Amino acid sequence: MAVAVAAALCGVHRGQRDLAAFAASLTPAQMAALRFPRRGKPRRYCAPKETTFFRLLRRLDSCALGRALLAWQDHVLGPRAADDDLVAVDGKELLNSQGVEIVSAYAVQSGRWLGSEAVERGSNEIPAAQRLLPRTLSGIEGCLVVADAMHTQSETARVIVQEGGGDYLMTVKGNQPGVAESVQQLHRGLQHAFSPSTAAERSGADGGTQPGTAGGAGAGAV
């Protein structure tokens, strides 16, 4: 797995054949550092073959790998800054993956990765994000989570607020009939219903009106 990570850092992303070629191109010192076995007479380092990488990738526990990579990231970067509190959730199709998609969460200010979840075949990003967020609870507590309009879902909002202790800022578009119209009606006639700010709370010391904030702990904004 260390070879696969080193290959990815060097730009190799195409699967077991390219991983095997990368492993075979390493110097003896690099093979020694990666603990390649030595066989034969004279004893030479033996790089893993294509079939070995195939078995590795086929049987890999992606959740365990994610935990290991997050622990490695924390070791290298140190604790996350307290003001690094804007978290984005986004989905992408992996390069050279025959259509495999993942949803990832990351801290916007630092670019720090907080976790990823694969999108199941025949599904979409919504359930993947809902599975991902509970595993990033330490990453979203006290943070503002942003996502595109696809993730404007009551269950996603519940996970962020009630399980994660974060806030959310979600986009409302025409892809959900009635939702955009309801938000517009609330905004026009019931502005005091939008938590956490009321008209009185938004008033500045000079008597002017200041825009409200995105929300306090446990509150979400749409």
C-alpha positions in Angstrom: 0.0 0.0 0.0 2.9 2.3 0.7 4.1 1.8 -2.9 0.6 2.7 -4.2 0.6 5.9 -2.1 4.1 6.8 -3.3 3.0 6.2 -6.9 -0.1 8.4 -6.5 2.1 11.2 -5.2 4.3 10.8 -8.3 1.3 11.0 -10.6 0.6 7.3 -11.3 -3.2 6.8 -11.3 -4.0 4.1 -13.8 -4.3 0.8 -11.9 -2.3 -2.3 -11.2 -0.2 -2.3 -14.5 1.2 1.1 -13.9 1.7 0.5 -10.2 3.8 -2.6 -11.0 5.8 -0.6 -13.6 6.4 2.1 -11.0 7.5 -0.4 -8.4 10.0 -2.0 -10.8 11.5 1.4 -11.6 12.5 2.2 -8.0 16.1 2.3 -7.0 17.6 -0.4 -4.7 17.7 2.2 -1.9 14.0 3.0 -2.4 13.1 -0.7 -2.5 15.0 -1.2 0.7 13.1 1.7 2.4 9.8 0.1 1.2 10.9 -3.3 2.6 10.8 -5.2 -0.6 11.9 -8.8 -0.1 15.2 -10.1 -1.5 15.5 -13.4 -3.2 17.8 -15.4 -5.4 21.6 -15.5 -5.7 22.8 -12.9 -5.8 20.1 -11.6 -3.6 18.0 -8.9 -5.4 15.0 -6.9 -4.4 11.8 -8.3 -5.8 9.2 -5.7 -6.8 5.5 -6.6 -6.5 4.0 -7.7 -9.8 0.7 -6.6 -11.5 -1.2 -9.6 -10.1 -0.1 -8.6 -6.5 -1.5 -5.0 -7.0 -4.7 -6.5 -8.5 -5.3 -8.6 -5.4 -4.5 -5.6 -3.2 -6.8 -3.2 -4.9 -9.6 -5.8 -5.1 -9.5 -6.7 -1.4 -8.7 -3.3 0.1 -10.8 -2.0 3.0 -11.4 1.5 1.8 -12.6 2.7 5.2 -9.5 1.4 7.0 -7.4 3.0 4.4 -9.2 6.3 4.9 -8.6 6.2 8.6 -4.9 5.5 8.1 -4.5 8.3 5.6 -6.3 10.8 7.9 -4.0 9.7 10.8 -1.0 10.2 8.5 -2.3 13.6 7.5 -2.7 14.7 11.2 0.8 13.4 11.9 2.3 15.5 9.1 0.2 18.6 9.4 -0.5 18.7 13.1 -3.8 19.8 14.6 -6.3 21.6 12.5 -6.6 25.4 13.2 -9.6 26.5 15.2 -10.6 29.1 12.5 -10.5 26.5 9.7 -14.2 26.1 10.1 -15.7 26.1 6.6 -16.3 22.6 5.3 -17.3 21.8 1.7 -18.9 18.6 0.5 -18.5 17.8 -3.1 -18.7 14.8 -5.5 -16.3 14.0 -8.3 -15.8 11.1 -10.8 -12.4 9.5 -10.4 -9.9 9.6 -13.3 -9.5 6.3 -15.2 -12.0 4.6 -12.9 -14.7 3.6 -15.4 -17.2 5.9 -13.9 -16.5 5.5 -10.2 -17.7 8.5 -8.2 -16.8 9.6 -4.7 -18.1 12.3 -2.3 -15.5 14.1 -0.2 -15.4 16.6 2.6 -12.6 19.1 3.0 -11.8 22.2 5.0 -12.0 25.1 2.5 -9.4 27.4 4.1 -6.6 24.9 4.4 -7.6 22.4 1.8 -7.4 19.7 4.4 -9.1 16.4 3.4 -11.7 15.2 6.0 -12.9 11.9 4.3 -14.4 10.4 1.3 -17.2 7.9 0.5 -17.9 6.0 -2.7 -21.1 6.5 -4.6 -22.9 3.2 -5.1 -23.6 2.0 -8.6 -27.0 3.1 -9.7 -27.3 5.7 -6.8 -26.2 9.3 -6.4 -24.2 11.6 -4.1 -27.0 12.1 -1.6 -26.8 8.8 0.4 -23.0 8.8 0.0 -22.8 12.2 1.7 -25.1 11.1 4.4 -22.9 8.1 5.1 -19.7 10.2 5.0 -20.8 13.0 7.4 -21.2 10.8 10.5 -17.6 9.6 10.0 -16.3 13.2 9.9 -18.0 14.4 13.1 -14.7 15.7 14.6 -14.3 17.6 11.3 -17.6 19.4 11.3 -18.4 20.2 14.9 -18.8 24.0 15.2 -18.2 24.4 11.5 -20.4 25.7 8.6 -21.0 22.9 6.0 -21.7 23.9 2.4 -22.8 21.8 -0.5 -24.5 22.2 -3.8 -28.3 22.1 -4.4 -28.4 18.3 -4.7 -27.6 18.0 -1.0 -30.4 20.3 0.2 -32.1 17.4 2.0 -33.7 17.3 5.4 -31.8 14.1 6.4 -28.5 15.6 5.4 -29.3 18.8 7.4 -30.3 16.6 10.4 -27.0 14.7 10.3 -25.0 18.0 10.2 -26.8 19.7 13.0 -28.0 16.9 15.4 -25.2 14.4 15.0 -22.3 16.6 13.9 -22.9 19.8 15.9 -22.4 21.9 12.9 -24.4 24.4 10.8 -25.3 24.3 7.2 -25.6 26.6 4.2 -27.5 25.0 1.4 -28.5 26.2 -2.1 -32.2 26.0 -3.2 -32.8 25.6 -6.9 -35.6 24.5 -9.1 -34.7 20.8 -8.8 -37.0 20.4 -5.8 -40.6 21.5 -6.8 -42.1 23.8 -4.2 -39.0 24.3 -2.0 -37.7 27.4 -3.8 -41.1 28.9 -3.8 -41.6 28.2 -0.1 -38.2 29.8 0.7 -39.1 32.9 -1.3 -42.4 33.2 0.5 -40.8 32.9 3.9 -38.1 35.4 3.0 -40.7 38.0 1.9 -43.3 37.6 4.6 -41.7 35.8 7.5 -38.1 36.9 7.7 -38.2 36.7 11.5 -38.6 32.9 11.1 -35.1 32.5 9.8 -32.8 31.4 12.7 -30.9 32.6 14.5 -31.3 36.4 13.8 -34.5 38.5 14.1 -34.9 42.0 12.8 -34.2 43.4 16.3 -31.0 41.3 16.7 -29.7 42.5 13.3 -30.0 46.1 14.3 -26.6 47.8 14.7 -25.7 50.2 17.4 -26.3 53.1 15.1 -29.8 52.0 14.4 -29.0 50.6 11.0 -29.8 47.1 9.9 -26.9 44.7 9.6 -27.1 41.4 7.7 -27.6 38.3 9.8 -25.0 35.6 10.3 -25.1 32.1 8.9 -26.2 30.7 12.3 -25.1 29.7 15.7 -24.4 26.2 17.0 -27.2 23.8 16.2 -28.9 26.1 13.7 -28.9 25.8 10.0 -29.5 28.3 7.2 -30.9 27.6 3.7 
